[in-house]
Amino acid sequence: MFQRIGAPAYKKDLTNIRALCAALDNPHLKFPSVHVAGTNGKGSVCHMLASVLQEAGYCTGLTTSPHLTSYRERIRINGTPISEEAVVDFVRFIQPLADQIHPSFFEISIAMAFWYFQKNQVDVAVVETGMGGRLDSTNVLSPLLAVITNIGLDHMEFLGCTHSAIAAEKAGIIKPHTPVVVGAWRADTWPVFEAACARAHSSLIPAFHLYKAEFADDEVLIWKADTLWTRTKAALKGNYQLENYATVAAAVDVLREKGFQLSPQAVAAGLSKVVENTGLRGRWQVLSWHPFVVLDTGHNPDGYAYVAAQFNSLSHKDKWVLLGFTREKNPVDFVKFLSPSTKIVFSPMSVPRSQSEQQLLNCVREAGLKAEVVPDVSTAWNYVKSSLTPESALLVGGSTFLVADFLKIWENQL
């Protein structure tokens, strides 16, 4: 399971997922789909699109990863997680084949999602890639639309060490004669997408050029050229979401061209109700106002830069961050974005991929960081909590897994 152990769980080809799907009579070819890749933002884009489709009356499947507190979060229909019984039924059915071909955890999960969506006759499914695109298990789809949110430096041991190399892997989801929405522009990645679309004879839609989003109090305004495309309550208030809102707008317009009846009212409702419709958590999620406690799953430097900038802009004088990292990450690449006065606490997490207490201590010493290192997330929260006042602010993040650990602790104390 890549979520727990990392590289040893990664399967870098489509052989197993094709075998699993074949045993299930290729369910992924029996419903329309939207395929979403990207370094950051793909989860938010998937949840927003699914919410809009749901509000428009479509039975909508959604599969994303990783999960936070329950495996069932990965597979949803109209926001309702897959039942425990369905998970058990699928595993029992697929077990003989799994014993033969030894698929990864993710390959089984994606096959299960496709099976569950087809079994329940969804009208459309929104599918998030796990990693990359070209060799990702989700890439057996023949989608109506491909979306690539942005390109950053993450999972470089698998995808390449440059933005253009990573873009080439993400561009692997581009299929013949299938429109492609790209959410962000980079000089070194845009030619990669242009070339891939030219080879596939697919249209390329630059969301970043055609659409713009802005916050106004508690609302988000999305513009198409000089025309207001929609105005609605901002359910997702991270500043980095503005790029994602624009990307969703571009995707919605393509789906309209494909025949989906997505009224302005459905779009506005879908965006404003994305959290309650889909169960999305961990994106600039405010748990408390006094003290201000916010958590965010931004887990690579490109994503964390946006999160830290928003946290730095808060007016609170007493600021804390609680951070945890997987082994392949360098904590220095994250804390450099924080204000110098921010108090930093590092903690190991409950997954084997986590940096240990000793690794974190070594990093603190070698980099000369001013940071406390504690044995686990529960100890970290108790340590920070004892110092917080109603005027303090705490940001929890650095890893999806730290957010997951913290959420479990937070919910247990309520």
N, C-alpha and C positions, 0 to 999 in steps of 0.2 A: 504494500500500500504506500504509494508515493507520499501521501499526506503524512505518514508516520516515519518512514525510513529513508525517503528520498531516492537517489539514483538507482540503487539495486532493484527498485520496483518498477522502473521505467522500461516500457517495451516500445522499441523504436521502429515499428512497422505496422502494417494493417492486416497481417495474416490472421491473427487471432480474432480480431473483431469481425472480419469477413466470415470466418468459420462459425462464430457465434450467431451472427445474423442469418447465415444460411440455414442453420439448425432451427431458427425461429421463423423461417419463410420470409426473410428480408422485410421485417416490419418497417424499417426506416424509409422504404420506398413507397409506403402506402399512406403517407400523410404529407401535406405541404410543410416546408420548414424554412426557418431563417437561421443562418449559421453565423455565429459571431466570434471573431478572434481579436487579439490585440494584447498589448502588454498590460495596460491599466484601463479600467473603465468598462471592460466587457461584461462583468457581472451586473453593474448598474444598468447598462444599456439593455441587457437581456431582461432584467426585471421590469424596466419601464415599458419596453415593447410588449411584454406579456400582459402587463396591466392594461395597456391601451387596447389590445386585442380582446381581452376579457371584458372590458367595459363596452366594447362594440358588440358583444353578444357571441363571440366565438369561443368554442370550447378549446382552451389553450393549454398545451403542454409546455413545461419549462424544465430544463435540466441545466444545472450549474454546479460548480465545485470550487473549493472544497466546502464541506459543511462546517458549521460552528459547533452546535451542541447535539444534533441528531442526524444520523445518516439519511433519514427520510427527507431532510431539507433538499437533497440533491434532485429529487424527482417530484414534480408537482403538476397537478391539473387544476386550472382555475384557482391556484393558490393553495389547494389542499395537498399536503404531503402524501406520498405513496403510503399505503397501509402496511403495517407490519406483516399482515397475512400475505399480501402480494409479494413482499420481499422474500418471505419464506417459500412461497409457491414457486417463484422464479428460480431461486437457488436450488431447490429440490429438482426441478426440471433440468437445469443446466449442469448439475453436478457431474453426471457421467462424462459429458464432453469436456468439462473443465479439468477433470482428472487426467484426461488424455493430452490436452494442449497447454495446460498450465497458464491460463490467461492472467493478466494483472487485475488487481482490484478495480482499476479505472475501466478496463475493458469490460469486465462483468457489469459494472455500474451503467455504462453507456448502453450495452446490449439490453439491460433491464429497462432503462428509460424508453428505448425504442419499442420494446415489447409492450410496455405498460401503456404508452401512447396509442399504439395501434389497437391493443385490446380494448381500450376505452373510446376508440374512434374519435380522437381529437380532430378538430377542424384545422389546426395548425400547431406547430411546435417551435419554440425558440430554444436553440441549442448553443450552449457556450463551449468552446474548445477547452481542453484541459491545459495543454501547453503547445505552443507553436501553432501548427495548422496542417502542414503537408503530411506529416506522419501521425497526427493526432487521431485517436480512435473515432472521433466524431466525423472524420473526413471521408466516410463512406456515403455521406448524404449527397443528394442531388437537390439542393435548396432552390427556393424561389429567389432568394436574395442572400448575398454575402455581405457582412459588415466587418470592417477592420478598424478598431477604435483609434489606436495609436501605437507607436513603436518606441520601446525603451530598452535599456540594458538589464535583462533579467534572464535567469536560466541559461546563462551564456555557455555553460558546460555542455548543453544539449543543442542550443539553437545558433551558436556563433557569437563572435566577440565584437561585432560591429552592428550598427543600426541597419545597414543595408543587408547584411547576412540574415539578421533576425527577420527583417521585412520579407525576404525571400521565403522563409519558412512560413510566415503568416499568410503570404500570398498563395500558398499551396491550397487554400480553401477556394480559390477562384475557379469556377467551373465554366465550361463553354456556354456562351450566350446567356449568362447570368449576371444581372447588374451587381455592382460592387460599390458600397458606400464606404468611404474612408473618412475618419473623423478628424485627423490631424495631419498637418503638412510638415515635412522635413525635406530639406534639399537632397539628402542622401537616400531617402526612401521612396519619394514620389516617383522617380524614374523606374523603380522596381515594380511598382503597382501599374504604371503605364504599360510597361513591357508585358507583364503578365496578362493584363486585360486585352492587349493587342493580340497576343497569341491565342487567347480564348475567344476572341471576337465578342467581348463583354463590355458593356458600358461602365464607365468609371465616374462616380458622383462624388465631387469634393465637398463634403458637408461643411468643412471649415471655411470654405469660400462662399457658399450659398446661404448659410444659416448662421445666426448669431444669437446668443442667449445672454440675459442679464438678470440679476436679482433686483427687485424693488420691494423693500420691506420684506414681507413674508411671501411674496409672489415671485414667479419666474416669468419673464417675458421672452418669447422666442420670435425672432425676426427672420423673414425670408426677403432678402434684398431690403427694401425700405417699407415693407408691408408687415404688420404685426401678424404673425402666424398663429400664435396662441398666447393667452395670458391665464395663468392658473396658480393655485397655491403651490408653493415650493415644498414638496415633501422631502426632497434630498437637498440639503443646504450647504454641502461642502463646495467650496469655490471651484474645485476641479470638476464638479458636475456640470458646469456651464458648457464645456466641450461635449459632454455626454448628452445633454439636452439637445444640442444642435444636431448631433449624430442621429438621435432618435427621430427628430423632425424629418431629416432626409430619408431615413428608412421608412417612416410612415408614408411619405409621399410616393415612394417607389411601390409600397404595398397597395396604395390606392390605385396606382396605374395597373397593378396586377389584378385588380377587381375586388379588393377588400373594401368593404363599406366602413370607413373609419371617419365618422362625423367629427366636426370640431368639438362637440360636447363630449364624445367618447374619449377623444385625445386629452382634453382638459381634465376629465374625471380620472382617466388612467394615470396621468402624471401626478395628480394631486393625491391619489389613493394607492400609490405604488407599494407603500409599506404594508398597509392593511390588506391589499389584494394579494401580495406575493410573499409576505413574511420577510422581506429584505431587512437585514440587520448589519451593523458594523460599518456603515458609511456615514462618517461624522454623526454618530448616534449619541445624542445627549441623554445621559442617564440621570443627571442631577443638575440643578441650577445653582444651589447654594450649599456646599461648594459646587462649582461647575466641573462636572465629570463627563468627558466625551471620549468615545473610542472610535478608532478607524483602522480598517484592515490594510491600509496602504503598506506594502511589504517589500518595496524596492525603492532605491533612492529617488528615482524619477517621480514615483507616486508620493513618497513621504515628503518631498520638497514642497508640494502643494499643501499637504496637511500641516506641516510645521509652519509654513508661512501664515496660514489662517490662525493657528494657535498663537503664534508670535504677535499677531495683530490684536489679540484680545487685550482689554484694558486692565485685567487683573495684575496686581503687582507680585503676588506669590504664585509662581507657576511650577508645576511638577510634571514630569513625564515618567511613565512606567513602560519599559521596553524589554522585549525578548526577541531573539533571533535564531533562525536555523543556522546550521553549521556553515553553509556556503556564503553567508552574509557577513559583511564587515561592519560592526557597530559604528565605527568612525564615519562611514559613508552616510549615516543617518543623523547622528548628533550634530554634525557640522551645520545643519540647517536650523538648529535651535538657538534662541537668544542666549547669550553667555550667562545670564542670571538664572536660567532655568535649572531647577534641581532634578537630577537624573537618577533613576533607580533601574538597575538591570536585574532581570530574573530569568532563570531557566524555565522551560515550559514542560508540559506533560507528555510531549511526543519525543520519541527517540532521536529525531532529527535536531532537536534543540541543542543550542550551545549550552554546555555545562556551566556550573558555577565557576569551576576553575578556568575554563576558557574565557569566560567573561572577565574574571579577575585579571587574567594575563593581558587581555586587551586593554583594560583600564590602566594597568601599570605601563605597558609598552607605549600606549598613546598619550599617557599623561592626562587622562580624563578625570574630571571631578565627578565621580559617580559612586553610588552605593551599589553593592552587589549582594543580593539576598538569596536564600536557598530555593525558594519556590514562590509562585504567584500569590498564594494565600498569605505568606509571610510578608511579601512585598506590599500587598494591600493594607495589611494591619500596620505596617511601618509608616506608610504614606498617610493613611487615614488619621493616625494619631497626631499628625502635624498640620492637617488641613483645617482651615477656618472657613466660615461661610463666604469669605471674599477670595478664597484660593481657587485655582484652576488646575485640573489634572487631565492630561492626555494619555490614553492607554493605546499602545500599538506597536509597530515595528514588525509584527507578524500576525497573520490570521489566527495562529494557534494561541498566541498570548491573549488576543481578544476573546477567543473561545473559552480559555481557562478563566478569564476575568468574568465573563458573562455568567458562567456557572456559579462562581462565588457570589456575584452580585445577586443573582436570582435566588440563591439559597438563603441569603440574609434578609430577603424581603418578607 
